[in-house]
Amino acid sequence: MPDIQLPPAFESQMLKLLGDAEFEQFKNAIDQPSRTSIRLNPAKPFSSPWAKSPIPWTTQGFFLEERPSFTLDPAIHAGAYYVQEASSIFIEQILNSLRVPKGLFLDLSAAPGGKSTLLSSYLGAEGLLVANEVIQARAQILKENLVKWGLGNAVVTNNDPDHFEPLEGFFDLVLVDAPCSGEGMFRKDPQAREEWSPDNVQLCSARQKRIMDKAGALVKGGGYLVYSTCTFNESENEDMIRFLTEEFAFEPVRIPLDPDWNIVESAVETEEGTFFGYRFFPHRVQGEGFFVTVLKRPDSASTQGPGKIKDFKHPVLKAVSERESEALESELGLDGSGKYYTLNDSYFRINRDYFRHFEKLSQVLSLRYFGVELGKKQKKDWIPSHEWALSLLPKNQFPSQELSLAQALDFLRKNELELEGLPVGWVLMTYQDLSLGWVKNLGNRLNNYYPKEWRIRI
């Protein structure tokens, strides 16, 4: 086996953390190939030929024996599953073991969307997720992944953590997957080894404290703060627990572990009690390096409700009247739980239970997407959006066409399609009963409405 080149200061750090014998196991492990894993979308069931080896701490995650060409699988474009690193899916175990109440969740550093889609699945129709990303280009990727996931229970925002200050005590759960030194990615990304330095660790730690100094205040009384990194060192992990307990009132949370999982629990002594962190080492688990901790705000901590906005006003958003909202729900065959807004004459639907929260969010944050965009309406006819096609909302007024694998790939490449017997008008394209998008049959030709920027190029 070739010698693995690691920064000497990193070796010293890991020797202190693991000891001589275990460090050698760790060093050997990060020179082995990573295992590919996926997490299924329970709202879009399909038969996966690869999902045979379950990840032990999740009900929806699976290891794959080999990495297929995901780009050439229409199911991933339909949002049937997400390619996600196994260790990070432990967030599901946290949510389920604590039975975190479903309400208003925030993923503060959300792109590309793995943890956001997981939170979206956990909330289902009972909550609303704010998925935020600071970098605009990455916010667009985040939006695409949540649109594909299809649950329509998310608001995508593009804001710095400072912008959330008016929302202190507003969220039932805040998740921060913090930008870090990336030590846990040394196996998947050898370049991360070259970029690592003690100075960068300290830079990351300082950046994380600036973020968490804002994030800690956003959790309402009785709510949860989840902090994670893909790194091993204490400066970015246990020291953050110490920082948070010095800055804010938090209570310890301990997550039950199966010993067979080989997750390492660490205990952090503070003046507020013993807090716990969970570290994933690649020589112990079939996953990459990961650290996560959970803290709970005391019930007595500050809590902010959405309040009432008498006359909702926004530079570009318009609230649809109650009467028209009810009519749209009836037209779509829904249960009346939707509240509608228009943006550039396009209709959007969100869960009525959270419309006051949404309106408050819209006054504070820069919105990139929310709920489900249905499209535009011309008298009684819809010009349906791609977002509607991928959502769970019914599309009963439109005919559909099941495609073969070859036809589905042609559609996803925006190639011309030759499909016989289609009715005139909008037709929903499906693959294995998963919605892919729209074509419009004009009689003499078919127009493919798959988004140009999403098309596959191989």
N, C-alpha and C positions, 0 to 999 in steps of 0.2 A: 504494500500500500504506500503511495507517495506521501511524503511528509506534508502535513497541512500547515500552511503558513498563516499564523495568527499573530496579531500585534502583541508584543511582549507584555505590555501593560494589561491587555485583555486576559492573557494567560494567567498573570498574577492574580487578577480579580476573580477569575473562575476557579483557580486553585484554592483560594481562600473560601469561596462559596461551596465547593464540592469536595475538596480533599484530593490527594494524589490519584488514588485508584479510580474514583468516579470521574475525575477530570479526563483521564485517558479514554474512558468509555464515551464521554461527551465529545471529545476531540475526534474519535473515530466516527461517531454518529453523524457529525455535520459534514462528513465527506461521502455519505451515502445518499442515494437519490431520495427525494421527498416523495411521499405518497399523495396522490391526487385524491381529493374528496369533494363531494357535492352535498348540498342540502336541498331536499325536495320541497316544493311548494304544496302544502296540503290542500290548498284551495283549487289546485289545478292537477288533479290526479292523472297520471299516465304510467304506462308500463316501461320502466327503465331497464334496459338490458344489462346495465352495469351495477345497479344498486343491490349488491348481494352481501356486502361485508359491513355490518352496522358499526358506526362510531359509538362507543359505549355510553357516553354522557348525553346523547341526544336521541330523540325518536325519529328525526327526519334526516339525519346525516349518515353518509355511507362513504367508505373507502372504495376506490376503484383499483382493479388489478393493474390496469395500464391507462395511460392518458389518451382518450380518443380525440378526434378532431371535433371539438365542441362547435367550431364555426359552422361545420357542415351538418349539425343536428338541428333541425327546425324547432325541436322542443325547447332548446335553450332560448331561442329568439321569442318563443311564446311565453316565457316566464315559468316553465314547468319546474325548473330547478336553478340553483345558483352554485357556481364553483367557488367553494369557500374552504379556507384552511381549517382543519379539524379542531385544533386547540381553541380557536376563537368561537366555535359553536357552543362552547361551554356556557356562554351567556344564556342559552336556552335552559340549562340545568339550574342556573341561578334564578331565573324568572319562575320556573315551575316549582322549585323547592321552597321558595319564599311565598309562592302564590301572590305575587305582586299585584295589587289591585289595578285593574285596567282603567286607564284614564288618559291624562295628557302626558305623553312621553317626549323627551328631547334627546336626539342623537346629535351632539354638538359638533363633532368632526366626522361627518358621515360618509363621505365619498370613499370608495366607489359604490358602497351600498350593501355590503354583506350583512353587517349588524343591523342596518335599517330594515332590510327585508325580513330579518328574523324578528325584530320588534313589531313590524307590521303584521306578521303572521300571529304573533302572540296576542296582539290587541284585537285583531279581527274587526267585527262590527261594533265592538264595545269601547273603542278608544280612538284617539287621534295622535299621530306621530308628527313631530316637527323634526325634519331631517335637514340639518344645516351643514353647509360647506363654505369655507372662507374663499377658496380659489374658484373663480367663475367657471373656468373650463371643466373643472372637476364637478362642479354643481350640475352641469349639463349631463355628465355621465351618471351622476346620482339620480337625476330625474328619469333618465332612460331606464335605469334598472328598476326603479319603483313603479314606473308605468308598466313595464313588462310583468312585474310581480302581480299587479292587477287589482289589489284590494281597495284602492281608492280611499284609504284612511290616512293619507300623509300630506303634509305641507312641506315643500322643498324651499329652503331659504338660502340666501347667499350673504352671510353676515359675519363680521368679526365678533368674537365673544363679548367685547365691550358693548355692542349694540343691544345685548340682552338685558342690560341693567334694569330697565323699567319692568322686567318680568320676574323680579325676585320673588321667591315663594310661590311660583305659578305652576310648577311641574310635579307630577307624581313620581316620575323617574327621570333622572338625567344620566345619560351614558356619555362618557368621554373616552374614546379610543385615541389616546394622546399621540401627537407626533413625537417620535423618539429616536434613539441612536440606532435602532434596528438590529441589535445583536441577535435577536431571534430569527433573523432572516439570513444569517451567515451561510446556512446550507443552501437555501434557494437562490441566494444572490451573492456570489463570491465578491462582487464589487463592494458590497457593504463592509466586508472585512478591510478593504483598502481605505475606505472613507472613515473608519472608526478611529477615534482618538479620545483620551481622557478629557481633553478640552471640549470636544463635541458632546460628550456625556454631560458635562457641566452646563454647556449651552442649552442642551435639550431640557435638563432639569429646571433651569431658570425659566425657559419658555413654558414648560408645563405648569409651573407655579403661577405664572401670570394667567394662564387659562383657568386653572382650578380656583384661583382667587375670585373669579367671576362665576364659575360653574357651581361652586359650593353653595352660593346664595340663592341659586335658582330653584333648589329643591324645597317643596312645601313641607310643612309639618307632617311627620309620619311618612314622608316619601323617601326614596332611595337614590343614592349616588353610586354609580358603577364607574370605576376608573380602571383602564387597561392600557397595557403597552405590549409591544413585541420585543421586549428586551429583558435582560437578566439582572442587571446591577441594582444595588439597593438605592442608589441616588435617585433613580427614576421610579422606584417602586415603593419600598417600605418608607423611605424618607418622605414620600408624598403623603402617606397616611399620617405621619407625624405632623407634617405641615397643615393638613386639613383639620386635624383635631385641635391644633393650636389656634387656627383662624375661625373655626365654626364649631357649633355644638353638634356632635354626631354621636350615635350609639353604635357599638360593635354589631356586626352580622357575621354569623358563621354558616358556611354552606356544607351540607352533608356530603361526604366523599365515600365512594367505594374504594377500599384499599387496592383492588385490582387495577384501578385506573392509573396508579402510579403518579398522581398529581401531588406535588409537594406543598404542604400547608406551612406558612410561616406565621409566627405570632409577633405582634408589635406591641410592646408595652408603652402606654401613654398615661397621662394623668386621668384620662376619661375611661381607662380600662384597657383590656387586651383586645386589639383589633387583628384581623386575619387577612392574609394574602394567599393567593394560589398561583404557583409557578409550574409551568409546563417545560420540561427539558426534553430535547429531541432524542436523548438516549434512554429516556424512561417511557415516553408516550409516542404513539405514531402520529406525530404532529410537530409543528414548528414551535420555537420559543415564544412563550406568552406569559403574561402576568395579569391578574385581575384581583380587585378587591371591591367589597361592597360595604357601604356605610349607610346608616339610617338616620334621618333627621328626627329629633324628638318631636312628639305630638305638639309640644308647646311652641315649636318654632313658628316663625312668621309664615302665614299662608295668604296668598292673594287670589281672589276670585276673578272671573272675567268681567264682572260688572255689567251694566247695561248701556249700550250706545243707542240713544233715542232715535237719532237719524243717522244711519250709517253713511259716511261720506269717504270716498277714496278717489285719488286722481284718475284711476283707470278701471277700477272694479265697480260694478253696480249690483246691488241686491235685487233679486227678482221678487215680485210681490208674493205674498202668501197664497193668494188665489192661483196665480200662474204656477207657483211651485207645486201646489196640490194637483193641478191639471197635468203637469209634466210627470209627476209620480204615477198618476193614474194611466197616462198614455204609455209609460214604460213598463207598466205592470209591477210597480214597486209598492212597498208597504207604507208609504207616507213618511218615511224617516229621513227624506232628503231635503236639503235646503239648497237653492240654486242662486248662482251669480253669473253675470255676463262680463266678459273681457273681450274687447274687439268683436262684439256681436257673437262670440262663441259662448255656449252654455257650459257651466261647470257645476258639479254636484258634490256636496259634502254631507256628512252625517249631521242631521238637525240637532242632535244632542250637544254638539260642539260648535254650533255656529257662533255663539257669543265669544268663545275662546278664539275662534278663527278671526273674527272681526277685530278683536283686541290685538292679535298677532299681526294682522295686516296694517295696523296703525304704527307698529314699531319696527317691523322687519321688512327686508327686501324679498318679496315673493318671486319664486321662479316657477312654481307649479303648485296646484293643490287639488285634492279630491280626484274627480274624474272629469276630464274634458269630453263633452259629448259631441260637440261640433256646432254647426250653424243650422238655422232653421229658415226655410223659405216657405211661408204660409204653413201648409201641413207637412211639407216634405223636409227631411233631414239631409244635410250634407255631413255624414258622420266622420268623426275624427279617428285617427289611428289609435289614440288613447282609449276611446270607447271600445274599439275592436278588442284590445288586449285586456280590458277590465272584466270584472265578474258581473257587471250589470247586464241584464238581458238585452238581447238584440233580436227579439222575436219578430219584429216587423220586417226583417231583412232575410232573404233566402241565403243559404250557405252552400258551399261546395267543398267536399273533402278532396284533398290532393294526395297524390302519391309522393314519395320522397323526391323523385326527380322534379315533379311539378312544383313542389314546395320550395325546392332550392332555386328553381327558375323564378318563382315569385319573389323570393328573398334577394335575388340578384337584380330585381327589376327588369328581367328579361321579358320579351313579349310572350304571352301565354296563348295557347290554342286549346280552348275548352269548349266542347260541344254542348249545346242544349241549355246554356245558361239563360235565365230570364233577363229581360232588359232592366237596367238600373243597377243599384248597388248590390253587390254580392259579397258575403263574408267568406274568405278563404280559411280553411281549417286543415290541420294535419293531426292525425290521431285524436280527433275531436278537440284539439287545442286551436284557439283563434290565432290567426297570423296577421290579418289585415284585410283591406278592401280592394276589390276591383270594381270598375263601373263598366257595364256592358252597354255600349252605345248602339248596338245592333250590327254595325258594320265593323266594329273593332272593340277590343277590351283595353281600358286604361288601368294600369297598375298603380295603385296609390300607396304602395309601401314607401316610407320616408326615404328620400334619396340619401340622406346622411347616415342612414342605418343599414344600407344595402351591404350584402356580403360581396367580397371582391375576389374570391377564389373559387 
